[in-house]
Amino acid sequence: MSVKQISITLDNTPGQFLSVSEFLGNEGINIRAISVADTSDVSTVRFVTDDPQKTVNVLQSHGYTVRVKDVLAVEIPDHPGALQAVLKPLRESSINVLYLYTFLGRGASGQPIVIMGVDRAEDAVEVLKKNWVTTFGNEIYAL
């Protein structure tokens, strides 16, 4: 299922993400998944929270430029090679996985969840629903 991912860019200086964490924590917003990709001067922080709209409002009120994108949250079995069951059908449908990171917790069935940015989110949901149900009997997990 698709979920909202929030992205911001931070200068690579001490305390930048601490400020973001404090702003969100003070408003009762829980970060559920996070990825940080850095260059020499800036970091791109991607995260999923329990309240995306409130997250956007809080960050914008503190001067951050916020990008919101639909990404997939997919529950996968916890065993070696399980990720292949997600990646192969996407490749066969020419859907490009741009990035992937883990959710901080587990799904309803107790299995891990991965967050995936893809080039065609709606198509990816359909492909995974079709393949996921027949492969594992699970649905795509929505946060």
PyRosetta script that sets phi, psi and omega in degrees:
from pyrosetta import init, pose_from_sequence

init()
pose = pose_from_sequence("MSVKQISITLDNTPGQFLSVSEFLGNEGINIRAISVADTSDVSTVRFVTDDPQKTVNVLQSHGYTVRVKDVLAVEIPDHPGALQAVLKPLRESSINVLYLYTFLGRGASGQPIVIMGVDRAEDAVEVLKKNWVTTFGNEIYAL")
pose.set_psi(1, 150.2)
pose.set_omega(1, 179.3)
pose.set_phi(2, -85.6)
pose.set_psi(2, 146.1)
pose.set_omega(2, 176.8)
pose.set_phi(3, -132.4)
pose.set_psi(3, 164.6)
pose.set_omega(3, -179.6)
pose.set_phi(4, -88.0)
pose.set_psi(4, 127.0)
pose.set_omega(4, 174.5)
pose.set_phi(5, -105.2)
pose.set_psi(5, 134.4)
pose.set_omega(5, 176.7)
pose.set_phi(6, -103.4)
pose.set_psi(6, 135.1)
pose.set_omega(6, 177.2)
pose.set_phi(7, -128.6)
pose.set_psi(7, 139.8)
pose.set_omega(7, 173.3)
pose.set_phi(8, -138.3)
pose.set_psi(8, 161.9)
pose.set_omega(8, 175.2)
pose.set_phi(9, -113.2)
pose.set_psi(9, 132.7)
pose.set_omega(9, 179.8)
pose.set_phi(10, -122.3)
pose.set_psi(10, 144.5)
pose.set_omega(10, 171.1)
pose.set_phi(11, -64.8)
pose.set_psi(11, 145.5)
pose.set_omega(11, 177.7)
pose.set_phi(12, -83.1)
pose.set_psi(12, 72.9)
pose.set_omega(12, 175.6)
pose.set_phi(13, -133.5)
pose.set_psi(13, 152.6)
pose.set_omega(13, -177.2)
pose.set_phi(14, -56.9)
pose.set_psi(14, 137.3)
pose.set_omega(14, 173.2)
pose.set_phi(15, 90.0)
pose.set_psi(15, -4.6)
pose.set_omega(15, -177.4)
pose.set_phi(16, -62.4)
pose.set_psi(16, -49.5)
pose.set_omega(16, -178.9)
pose.set_phi(17, -74.1)
pose.set_psi(17, -27.7)
pose.set_omega(17, 174.9)
pose.set_phi(18, -57.4)
pose.set_psi(18, -43.5)
pose.set_omega(18, 178.7)
pose.set_phi(19, -60.3)
pose.set_psi(19, -45.5)
pose.set_omega(19, 178.9)
pose.set_phi(20, -60.1)
pose.set_psi(20, -46.6)
pose.set_omega(20, -179.7)
pose.set_phi(21, -60.4)
pose.set_psi(21, -41.6)
pose.set_omega(21, 178.5)
pose.set_phi(22, -65.3)
pose.set_psi(22, -44.1)
pose.set_omega(22, 179.2)
pose.set_phi(23, -58.4)
pose.set_psi(23, -46.1)
pose.set_omega(23, -178.4)
pose.set_phi(24, -70.1)
pose.set_psi(24, -44.9)
pose.set_omega(24, 179.8)
pose.set_phi(25, -61.1)
pose.set_psi(25, -39.8)
pose.set_omega(25, 178.7)
pose.set_phi(26, -63.5)
pose.set_psi(26, -23.8)
pose.set_omega(26, 179.2)
pose.set_phi(27, -97.6)
pose.set_psi(27, 6.1)
pose.set_omega(27, 177.3)
pose.set_phi(28, 76.2)
pose.set_psi(28, 22.4)
pose.set_omega(28, -179.6)
pose.set_phi(29, -93.4)
pose.set_psi(29, 130.3)
pose.set_omega(29, -178.9)
pose.set_phi(30, -102.8)
pose.set_psi(30, 125.1)
pose.set_omega(30, 175.0)
pose.set_phi(31, -79.2)
pose.set_psi(31, 121.6)
pose.set_omega(31, -176.1)
pose.set_phi(32, -99.4)
pose.set_psi(32, -25.5)
pose.set_omega(32, 178.0)
pose.set_phi(33, -152.7)
pose.set_psi(33, 147.8)
pose.set_omega(33, -176.8)
pose.set_phi(34, -151.6)
pose.set_psi(34, 144.1)
pose.set_omega(34, 175.4)
pose.set_phi(35, -141.8)
pose.set_psi(35, 136.3)
pose.set_omega(35, 177.4)
pose.set_phi(36, -126.2)
pose.set_psi(36, 125.5)
pose.set_omega(36, 176.2)
pose.set_phi(37, -120.2)
pose.set_psi(37, 123.3)
pose.set_omega(37, -174.7)
pose.set_phi(38, -113.4)
pose.set_psi(38, 155.0)
pose.set_omega(38, 167.0)
pose.set_phi(39, -118.6)
pose.set_psi(39, -169.7)
pose.set_omega(39, -177.6)
pose.set_phi(40, -68.6)
pose.set_psi(40, -29.8)
pose.set_omega(40, -175.0)
pose.set_phi(41, -109.5)
pose.set_psi(41, -30.4)
pose.set_omega(41, -175.2)
pose.set_phi(42, -137.3)
pose.set_psi(42, 160.2)
pose.set_omega(42, 174.4)
pose.set_phi(43, -123.3)
pose.set_psi(43, 140.9)
pose.set_omega(43, 171.0)
pose.set_phi(44, -98.5)
pose.set_psi(44, 122.4)
pose.set_omega(44, -179.6)
pose.set_phi(45, -108.7)
pose.set_psi(45, 122.0)
pose.set_omega(45, 176.4)
pose.set_phi(46, -113.3)
pose.set_psi(46, 132.3)
pose.set_omega(46, 176.6)
pose.set_phi(47, -151.7)
pose.set_psi(47, 159.6)
pose.set_omega(47, 175.9)
pose.set_phi(48, -116.7)
pose.set_psi(48, 132.7)
pose.set_omega(48, 179.2)
pose.set_phi(49, -121.2)
pose.set_psi(49, 172.3)
pose.set_omega(49, 179.0)
pose.set_phi(50, -79.0)
pose.set_psi(50, -6.9)
pose.set_omega(50, 178.0)
pose.set_phi(51, -147.5)
pose.set_psi(51, 83.6)
pose.set_omega(51, -174.0)
pose.set_phi(52, -60.2)
pose.set_psi(52, -42.1)
pose.set_omega(52, -177.6)
pose.set_phi(53, -66.3)
pose.set_psi(53, -42.3)
pose.set_omega(53, 177.1)
pose.set_phi(54, -63.8)
pose.set_psi(54, -37.8)
pose.set_omega(54, 177.5)
pose.set_phi(55, -59.6)
pose.set_psi(55, -47.4)
pose.set_omega(55, 178.6)
pose.set_phi(56, -59.2)
pose.set_psi(56, -47.5)
pose.set_omega(56, -178.4)
pose.set_phi(57, -60.6)
pose.set_psi(57, -44.7)
pose.set_omega(57, -179.3)
pose.set_phi(58, -63.7)
pose.set_psi(58, -48.4)
pose.set_omega(58, -178.0)
pose.set_phi(59, -63.9)
pose.set_psi(59, -43.5)
pose.set_omega(59, 178.7)
pose.set_phi(60, -63.3)
pose.set_psi(60, -36.7)
pose.set_omega(60, 179.7)
pose.set_phi(61, -65.6)
pose.set_psi(61, -19.9)
pose.set_omega(61, 177.9)
pose.set_phi(62, -101.1)
pose.set_psi(62, 12.1)
pose.set_omega(62, 172.6)
pose.set_phi(63, 90.4)
pose.set_psi(63, 6.4)
pose.set_omega(63, 179.7)
pose.set_phi(64, -80.8)
pose.set_psi(64, 144.4)
pose.set_omega(64, 169.7)
pose.set_phi(65, -87.0)
pose.set_psi(65, 121.6)
pose.set_omega(65, -171.8)
pose.set_phi(66, -113.7)
pose.set_psi(66, 134.5)
pose.set_omega(66, 173.3)
pose.set_phi(67, -115.1)
pose.set_psi(67, 137.7)
pose.set_omega(67, 179.0)
pose.set_phi(68, -120.1)
pose.set_psi(68, 134.0)
pose.set_omega(68, -178.3)
pose.set_phi(69, -142.0)
pose.set_psi(69, 144.0)
pose.set_omega(69, 171.9)
pose.set_phi(70, -77.3)
pose.set_psi(70, 128.5)
pose.set_omega(70, 175.4)
pose.set_phi(71, -128.3)
pose.set_psi(71, 169.9)
pose.set_omega(71, -179.7)
pose.set_phi(72, -97.9)
pose.set_psi(72, 141.7)
pose.set_omega(72, 170.1)
pose.set_phi(73, -115.5)
pose.set_psi(73, 113.8)
pose.set_omega(73, -172.3)
pose.set_phi(74, -122.7)
pose.set_psi(74, 125.3)
pose.set_omega(74, 175.9)
pose.set_phi(75, -84.3)
pose.set_psi(75, 130.5)
pose.set_omega(75, -179.2)
pose.set_phi(76, -126.1)
pose.set_psi(76, 150.7)
pose.set_omega(76, 175.6)
pose.set_phi(77, -63.7)
pose.set_psi(77, 152.2)
pose.set_omega(77, -177.7)
pose.set_phi(78, -96.7)
pose.set_psi(78, 75.8)
pose.set_omega(78, 175.0)
pose.set_phi(79, -153.6)
pose.set_psi(79, 157.7)
pose.set_omega(79, -178.5)
pose.set_phi(80, -56.1)
pose.set_psi(80, 133.4)
pose.set_omega(80, 176.4)
pose.set_phi(81, 87.1)
pose.set_psi(81, -3.5)
pose.set_omega(81, -175.9)
pose.set_phi(82, -62.4)
pose.set_psi(82, -32.8)
pose.set_omega(82, -178.9)
pose.set_phi(83, -62.5)
pose.set_psi(83, -26.9)
pose.set_omega(83, 178.2)
pose.set_phi(84, -59.5)
pose.set_psi(84, -32.4)
pose.set_omega(84, -179.7)
pose.set_phi(85, -66.4)
pose.set_psi(85, -22.2)
pose.set_omega(85, 176.4)
pose.set_phi(86, -90.6)
pose.set_psi(86, -44.2)
pose.set_omega(86, -173.5)
pose.set_phi(87, -73.1)
pose.set_psi(87, -37.8)
pose.set_omega(87, -177.7)
pose.set_phi(88, -62.1)
pose.set_psi(88, -48.5)
pose.set_omega(88, 179.2)
pose.set_phi(89, -62.9)
pose.set_psi(89, -32.8)
pose.set_omega(89, 177.7)
pose.set_phi(90, -66.9)
pose.set_psi(90, -44.4)
pose.set_omega(90, 177.8)
pose.set_phi(91, -61.6)
pose.set_psi(91, -43.9)
pose.set_omega(91, -179.4)
pose.set_phi(92, -62.9)
pose.set_psi(92, -23.1)
pose.set_omega(92, 177.7)
pose.set_phi(93, -99.8)
pose.set_psi(93, 11.8)
pose.set_omega(93, 179.9)
pose.set_phi(94, 56.8)
pose.set_psi(94, 36.4)
pose.set_omega(94, 174.9)
pose.set_phi(95, -98.8)
pose.set_psi(95, 125.2)
pose.set_omega(95, -175.6)
pose.set_phi(96, -90.3)
pose.set_psi(96, 126.7)
pose.set_omega(96, 172.9)
pose.set_phi(97, -86.1)
pose.set_psi(97, 115.7)
pose.set_omega(97, -176.6)
pose.set_phi(98, -84.5)
pose.set_psi(98, -34.8)
pose.set_omega(98, 177.3)
pose.set_phi(99, -164.8)
pose.set_psi(99, 165.2)
pose.set_omega(99, -176.7)
pose.set_phi(100, -152.8)
pose.set_psi(100, 137.2)
pose.set_omega(100, 174.0)
pose.set_phi(101, -149.5)
pose.set_psi(101, 165.5)
pose.set_omega(101, -173.0)
pose.set_phi(102, -94.4)
pose.set_psi(102, 152.5)
pose.set_omega(102, 175.8)
pose.set_phi(103, -84.7)
pose.set_psi(103, 143.9)
pose.set_omega(103, -179.3)
pose.set_phi(104, -87.4)
pose.set_psi(104, 77.2)
pose.set_omega(104, -178.3)
pose.set_phi(105, 151.7)
pose.set_psi(105, -164.1)
pose.set_omega(105, -178.6)
pose.set_phi(106, -133.5)
pose.set_psi(106, 160.5)
pose.set_omega(106, -179.7)
pose.set_phi(107, -77.4)
pose.set_psi(107, -176.1)
pose.set_omega(107, -177.5)
pose.set_phi(108, -58.1)
pose.set_psi(108, -32.8)
pose.set_omega(108, -179.0)
pose.set_phi(109, -90.7)
pose.set_psi(109, 3.5)
pose.set_omega(109, 179.7)
pose.set_phi(110, 88.6)
pose.set_psi(110, 3.0)
pose.set_omega(110, -178.7)
pose.set_phi(111, -89.8)
pose.set_psi(111, 157.1)
pose.set_omega(111, 178.0)
pose.set_phi(112, -65.2)
pose.set_psi(112, 158.8)
pose.set_omega(112, 177.7)
pose.set_phi(113, -124.7)
pose.set_psi(113, 138.6)
pose.set_omega(113, 172.4)
pose.set_phi(114, -115.4)
pose.set_psi(114, 146.4)
pose.set_omega(114, 174.3)
pose.set_phi(115, -102.1)
pose.set_psi(115, 130.0)
pose.set_omega(115, -175.9)
pose.set_phi(116, -128.2)
pose.set_psi(116, 127.8)
pose.set_omega(116, 169.6)
pose.set_phi(117, -95.4)
pose.set_psi(117, 124.5)
pose.set_omega(117, -178.4)
pose.set_phi(118, -128.3)
pose.set_psi(118, 163.6)
pose.set_omega(118, -177.9)
pose.set_phi(119, -79.2)
pose.set_psi(119, -19.7)
pose.set_omega(119, -179.8)
pose.set_phi(120, -138.0)
pose.set_psi(120, 81.9)
pose.set_omega(120, -171.7)
pose.set_phi(121, -60.9)
pose.set_psi(121, -46.0)
pose.set_omega(121, -177.7)
pose.set_phi(122, -63.2)
pose.set_psi(122, -43.7)
pose.set_omega(122, 177.7)
pose.set_phi(123, -63.1)
pose.set_psi(123, -40.2)
pose.set_omega(123, -179.3)
pose.set_phi(124, -62.5)
pose.set_psi(124, -40.3)
pose.set_omega(124, 178.3)
pose.set_phi(125, -59.7)
pose.set_psi(125, -45.3)
pose.set_omega(125, -179.7)
pose.set_phi(126, -64.3)
pose.set_psi(126, -43.7)
pose.set_omega(126, 179.3)
pose.set_phi(127, -61.8)
pose.set_psi(127, -45.6)
pose.set_omega(127, -177.6)
pose.set_phi(128, -69.8)
pose.set_psi(128, -37.5)
pose.set_omega(128, 177.0)
pose.set_phi(129, -59.7)
pose.set_psi(129, -46.4)
pose.set_omega(129, -178.5)
pose.set_phi(130, -62.5)
pose.set_psi(130, -48.4)
pose.set_omega(130, -176.6)
pose.set_phi(131, -79.4)
pose.set_psi(131, -36.0)
pose.set_omega(131, -176.0)
pose.set_phi(132, -66.6)
pose.set_psi(132, -45.2)
pose.set_omega(132, -178.2)
pose.set_phi(133, -62.4)
pose.set_psi(133, -42.6)
pose.set_omega(133, -178.0)
pose.set_phi(134, -75.8)
pose.set_psi(134, -27.5)
pose.set_omega(134, -177.5)
pose.set_phi(135, -82.2)
pose.set_psi(135, -47.0)
pose.set_omega(135, -173.2)
pose.set_phi(136, -123.2)
pose.set_psi(136, -8.4)
pose.set_omega(136, -177.0)
pose.set_phi(137, 74.9)
pose.set_psi(137, 11.7)
pose.set_omega(137, 178.5)
pose.set_phi(138, -103.4)
pose.set_psi(138, 159.2)
pose.set_omega(138, 171.6)
pose.set_phi(139, -98.0)
pose.set_psi(139, 163.2)
pose.set_omega(139, 171.2)
pose.set_phi(140, -67.4)
pose.set_psi(140, 134.7)
pose.set_omega(140, -172.1)
pose.set_phi(141, -85.9)
pose.set_psi(141, 134.2)
pose.set_omega(141, 174.9)
pose.set_phi(142, -108.8)
pose.set_psi(142, 133.2)
pose.set_omega(142, 179.6)
pose.set_phi(143, -70.3)
pose.dump_pdb("model.pdb")
